[in-house]
Amino acid sequence: MVTKAIVKKGNKDYYTYTVTWSDEDKKYVGLCAEFPSLSWLADSQAKALLGIKKIVAEVIDDMTSNGEPIPAPLATSRYSGKFIVRLTPDMHRRLAIEAAQAKVSFNRLISSKLAKD
């Protein structure tokens, strides 16, 4: 089971957290997408989430006091909706043919394939 939450503004920023089970550790592990090197192990999902939030807050305080740049929260970042993907020429050709046969744009075909995750 995966749980996601965003920290409230009063707790520094809107960081993205994930809590999942670690079969290796036999505990729940709390993670923060913006701070991938941090984690927190606990016996419950709630404790893992509280633990990772606490360690992130401590790291942010430390980074702030040292004048280091703080990672921007993903939840509040602006996205253009555009990105570039490199394909092999053969894959590009196959997808272009598939789009033409489906009578949709190449972009629409790729967007629909990405949406099926």
ABEGO torsion letter per residue (X at the ends): XBBBBBBBAAAGBBBBBBBBBBAAAGBBBBBBAABAABBBBBABAAAAAAAAAAAAAAAAAAAAAAGBBBBBBAAABBBAGBBBBBBBAAAAAAAAAAAAAAGBBAAAAAAAAAAAX
